[in-house]
Every structure is written in structure tokens, then in C-alpha cells.
């Protein structure tokens, strides 16, 4: 029994260490509502990074995300490959996640069949509209710990 425990313990510790998560997040620090719309490809195989069911979270004054404080989303577009909604001030929007891999750039090779499936992201802040396509993604989103974040101010 002791030999089994010696074999199983390292295996359990190894498997626990393999669960790295990175999250793609847009935060609103403008003091006003902003409109966000994004379109994704729905791949037939593999695993998409971006999904059609985003989640909204409260933000701390330090810009940290309150993972325990989710907020409801009303998608203004009924198409499965497009999401359109209003992001209120001091909220963070998680639009994607990457499991067991580390994000470096949009066109990198992702393990486990992960696919960078974002086609376009549009942000409307007042009279200003920003359109982000995959080839420009890394100009707007920066890596901060386990977040790939675009902070709108």
C-alpha cells in the first residue's frame, strides 16, 4: 500500500499542475456604457479560444477582476457566431479562454487543437469606433499574468 501511495502522489501532483488557464478580457474604465460586438468562426473540429457565451464580471478599483461577481448579459444579436451587447462601466468581459497553453500572439501554434477563431471585434465608445481584426489583435490586447486584456479608458 505504501508503494502505491508513493506512485500515485507524484502523479496527482503532476496532473494538478497541468491546468493552466488564460482568459481574454475586455474591461470598461470609461465611466460610460460602451457597445461591443464580435464575430467568431465556429470550427467543426478542435477547440475555439473565443466563444459565443461571454461572461461579465465586476472590476476592483485596482483593475483586478472579481471572478466571484458575475453579471447577466443580454446579447442583442441572435446569431450564434456574433455577439453584440452593452458593457457597463467598471465591468470586465471575458470573451475567450485558453487552457493548458500560453498565449504569445494571435498566429501562434496552439496545442490540443485550440484555434484563434476571432474574426472581428468592434468597440463603440461615444462617436469613436474601433475595429480589431486578428492581424491587429496584439496591438490592442496585452498579456498581464493569466489575462490577455484590452482595457478601454
WOJOVEN-V535680 format. One record per backbone hydrogen bond with DSSP energy under -0.5 kcal/mol. CO is the residue of the C=O (numbers start at 1). NH is the residue of the N-H. E is the energy in kcal/mol with one decimal. If there is no record, write none. Layout:
# WOJOVEN-V535680
co = <CO;CO>
nh = <NH;NH>
e = <E;E>
This chain:
# WOJOVEN-V535680
co = <1;2;3;4;5;6;7;8;9;10;11;12;13;15;16;18;20;22;23;23;24;24;25;26;27;27;28;28;34;35;36;37;38;39;39;41;47;49;55;56;57;58;60;64;65;66;66;69;71;73;74;79;81;83;84;85;85;86;87;88;90;91;92;92;93;93;94;95;96;98;105;108;110;111;113;115;115;117;120;121;122;123;123;124;124;125;128;130;130;131;132;133;133;134;136;136;137;137;142;144;146;147;147;148;149;149;150;150;151;152>
nh = <5;6;7;8;9;10;11;12;13;14;15;16;17;18;19;20;100;98;25;148;95;96;150;93;29;152;90;91;87;124;85;122;83;119;120;43;115;97;94;71;92;66;63;60;67;58;69;58;56;75;76;82;40;38;76;36;87;88;34;91;59;28;57;94;26;95;55;51;24;22;108;110;113;114;47;49;117;41;39;132;37;125;130;35;126;128;125;123;132;133;121;136;137;137;139;140;140;141;149;147;23;144;149;25;142;151;27;152;153;29>
e = <-1.9;-2.1;-1.5;-2.8;-2.4;-0.7;-1.1;-2.7;-2.4;-2.4;-2.3;-2.0;-1.4;-0.9;-0.9;-0.6;-3.5;-2.9;-0.6;-3.1;-2.2;-1.1;-2.2;-3.3;-0.7;-3.0;-2.5;-0.6;-3.2;-2.9;-2.5;-3.7;-2.7;-2.9;-1.5;-0.9;-2.3;-2.1;-3.1;-2.5;-3.1;-2.9;-2.1;-3.4;-1.3;-0.6;-2.3;-1.8;-0.9;-0.6;-0.5;-1.0;-2.9;-2.5;-4.4;-2.7;-0.5;-0.6;-2.0;-0.8;-1.6;-2.5;-3.0;-0.5;-2.4;-0.7;-1.7;-2.1;-2.5;-2.2;-1.5;-0.5;-0.5;-1.7;-2.3;-2.2;-1.3;-2.8;-2.7;-3.5;-2.5;-0.6;-2.8;-2.3;-0.5;-2.2;-2.8;-2.7;-0.5;-0.6;-2.3;-2.3;-0.8;-1.3;-1.6;-0.7;-1.4;-2.6;-3.0;-1.6;-2.5;-3.2;-0.6;-2.5;-2.7;-0.5;-2.3;-0.7;-0.6;-3.3>
